[in-house]
């Protein structure tokens, strides 16, 4: 049976800027939130927005518990927009190892409702096996440093809302990601930034690549 709008919830976790003078990440935060809300706002019964100071580990787990307990909610999707490193994500209050976080989520007993985890975290693919173990059907994450938000988020989510498969949503972003990463690496080298040699925004889909918004 197709999962319709009244039966699905989207949780958006977004925290990137560390202070008022962190202009680049403040812009990326704002643009990311606006893109997700504008693109998917009318495709879910509710959007749970965990932004800034609300983007904590405890609030994320609580949101999964609360939404999972609702009878009308059949599927829960997550857009995860945090900083990341291998095996870790960084909430507002600090880092969390994804294997431990997966244990917390698995203990909620909402596995049947967890569906898509789309992560824009750096090293997101290193977290994906944990998301699948927690109960998500599909996890999408970057191989290394993720720098392609400008060419990926909007087209990927636009196709998702029109019921394309996860693999089909990702496909048109592959070519521009390569070009985008080349520019990001060059900028990083010019500015002598520590991450310049680790840019690889290419996404890997783990789990069910045929997942749709109606699945």
N, C-alpha and C positions, 0 to 999 in steps of 0.2 A: 504494500500500500504506500502510495506517495505521501511524503511528509510535507504538509502545507504550511503556510506562513504562521497560522495560530499555534502550531505545534513545535516551533523552533525558536531558540534563544541564542543570541550572540553576546559573548563576553569579550570586551576589548580591554586589554591591559596595556597601558601606555605610560612609560616614564623613561625619559632619556636625559633631560637637562639637569645639571647639578646645581645651578644657581642662576640668578638674574642676569649675569654677564655671559652665560653660556649660550650665545646668540645662535650658533649653528644648530645645536640640538634643540633649542627652543623652537626654531622654525620647523625642524623636522617633526618634532612632537605635534605642533599645531597642524601642519599639513597632513600628517598621518591620520590624526583624529578626524579632521574634516573629510578626508577622502573616504574613510571607512563609513562614517555616519551618512554622508551624502549618497554613497553607492549602495549601501545595504540597509539603510534606515527603514525602508518600506518593505523589506523582504523577511523580516523577523517580527515576531510578536513583541519582543522587547530587546533593547540593547542595554546591557549592563556595562557601565562605563567606569572603569577603575583607573583614574587618571592621577598623575602627580602623587600627592601624599596618600591617596587611596590605593595606589598600586603596590600593595603589600602582599606578602605571602599569605598571611592570615585571611585577608579580605578576598583573595582569589579563591582559596580553598572554601571559604564560607559561601562565596557566590556559587560555586559548583554544587555545594551541598543544598543551598536554598533553591536554586533553579531545578536541580535534579529531583527535589521532593515535590515539585508541582505536577499534578496529574496531567495537565494539559501539555506540558513540555515533553516532547518525545525525543528531541535531538538538541544537543548543545554544541555550538561551534565556538572556537576561540581565535581571536587575532591577538598575538602576543608580540608586543613592541617594546622590548627592553634591551639593555645592553647584555651581551653574553660573552662567555669564554668557554673553552672546552669543559663540558660537564657542569657548567654553572650558568645561572641567570641572575640578574641584579635588579631586585625590587627596590622600592624607595628606601627601605630600611637597611638594605645590604644584600649580600650574595646568598644564594640558595643552591645547593647541589641538586641537580634534577633527579638523581636516583632517589634521594630522600623525599623530594617533593612528589615523585610518582607514587611512593608508598603512601603518603598522606591522601592522595587523590584516590588510589585504589581502595583505601579503607572506607571511603564514602559510600561504596556500593551503588554507584550510579553508572557503572560501566556501560550498560545497555543504552544510555542516552548520550554518551560522549562520542563525538563524531570527528570533526576536523580541528586540528591544531595547525594554524598557519603562523609561523614564527618569522619575524624579521630580525631576530637576534643574531649577532655575530656567532659563528660556529653553531648555528641552530641544528645542523644535521647531527652534531654530537649529542644532542638532547633527544632526538627523535625516538630512539629505541625506548627511552624512559617514558615518553608520552604514550607510545603504543602499549607498554606494559601497564601504564596507569588506566588504560581503557579506551583511548582514542582509536578510531578506525584508521585514520590517515594523519600523517604528520609531514609537514613541508618545512625544510630548513636549509640554510646556507652552508656550503662546505667550509668556508673560513670567514674572513671579515666581510660583512655584508654592506655594500655601498650602492645598491641599485634601486633603492626605494622609488626614485623618480621615474624609473622606466618599468617598474613591475607591479606595484600595488594596485594602481587604478585599473590597468587592463586585466589583471588576474581576477580581481574582485568583480569587475564588470561582467566577465564571462561566467563567473560563478553564479551571479544572480540570475543569469539566463539559463541555468541548468546544464551548463557544459560539465563534462567530467573534469576532475582535478588535473589530470594530465593535459587535457585540452586547454585549461585555463592557464597553465604554466607555459605551454608551447610557444605562443607568440612573444613571450618575454625573453626567450633564450638569446636570440640574435642581438637585440639592443643591450642585453646584460654584458656581453663580451666587450662591446665598444665602450660602454659606460665604465667597466672595470679598468680598461686601459687608461682612460682619462683619470680615474681615481688613483691609480698607481703612480702615474706621472706627477699628479699634484702632491701626493704623499712624499715622493722622493724629493721634489723641489722644496717642500717645506720641512724636509728631514723628519717626517713623522714616523713613529715607531711601527705603525701598522702597515706601512706602504708595501712591504714585501709579502704581506699575508692577505691581500684583497682577493677574494674569490666568492662572488655573490651567487654563483651557480647554485640552484636549488636542487635538492634531492627529495623525491617523494617516497616515503616509507609507508607500508601498509597498503590500503586499497586505493590505487591510482584511478579507479573508475568511479569513485565517489562523486555524487552530485548533491546539490542543495535540496533536492527532492528525495534523496535516498533515506 
